Structures are given as structure tokens and as C-alpha cells.
Amino acid sequence: MQILLVWLVAAVAAIQTPSVNGGLRRSASVVVRAVIDGDTIDVATIGRVRLLGIDAPEIGYGLDTTAPFAREARERLASFVLRRWVRLEQEGPALDVYGRQLAYVVREDGLFVNAALVREGLARISARRPLVRLDELERAEAEAQSFRRGMWGSAPQIPGTSYTHRSNGGR
């Protein structure tokens, strides 16, 4: 009888409603088609999604220089979500100034991707207003800082450019 009760509770919990605790709107499962950078993905049927509440270092395009940890953030985000099913949780305005959906990204196994990136020191909190999941993001950032992970560790090694290297010979 207890097994049946546990199964029934699990089945009811598995049925998702469009809104979850705290006023979040949750999407149906969607597949991630591409990872643009450390905090932006492309999702089937939706398009570009910017991870809500966090900011990863920027990848340089053209003449811009790539920021330290930008490539690591993109690669880690890809390892978390590329070609996987996720759910998007939204609160507040749906779009950012660039027309991207703003959302928390939660994998089907329950991994809160936004916090996982912050916990590894590959993104930082960028919330400009109170967010439902802000406490969880703050705990993740405090852990990254405490253990000096990623951007909270020692300064990254930036290779010098060859044209500024001085030769010891010739004078």
C-alpha cells in the first residue's frame, strides 16, 4: 500500500502545470539546438534564450578580445544542455532588450543549469531585481568564491602577443 501511495505522489508531482511556486511560468520540455555563449542557448520552437539572473564572460567577435573563462563557460554550458531536453522557467518580463527569452534552465534530471554555472565560477549573478531563485544563485556564487573556482580563483594566464616579445640577441 505504501508503495502505491509513493508511486501516486510521484506521478502527481511529475505532472507539470504551466506555473510553479513563486509565480514562475514553466515551459513544456524543449530541446537545446545550440549553445551561443556561456549564458545564451538556442532552443527548438522558441529561439534564443538568455539564462536569467547570471552573466558569463563574453566571447570576443571580430576585433573584440575574448574574456577569460568565456570559452570554458560556453563549453561547460554545452556539456550541460546541448541536444538535451530542458524546461524553461520564466518570471517577470519574457524578453531582454535583444529580443531573447529570459529564463532559468532546468534539465529533465532536475539540474538547475544557471546555478551550476555560477557554482563552477564560470558565471556570476547579474540580477537587477529580486528573483524567485536568487537565494539559490547566491549560495552557488558563495560556494564558488569560497573554493576559488573559475573566475574567483587566481588570475588566468593570458599569453603575451608575439610582437611585444623582446629578443635577447641582436644588440
Salt bridges, closest charged atoms under 4 A:
ASP39 OD2 - ARG50 NH2 3.54
ASP42 OD2 - ARG33 NH2 2.73
ASP55 OD1 - ARG50 NH2 3.26
ASP55 OD2 - ARG124 NH2 3.38
GLU89 OE2 - ARG26 NH2 2.55
GLU89 OE1 - ARG133 NE 2.96
ASP96 OD2 - ARG100 NE 2.67
GLU108 OE2 - ARG87 NE 3.67
ASP109 OD2 - ARG107 NH2 2.73
GLU120 OE1 - ARG76 NE 2.80
GLU136 OE1 - ARG133 NH1 3.12
GLU143 OE1 - ARG119 NE 3.54
GLU143 OE2 - ARG149 NH1 2.71
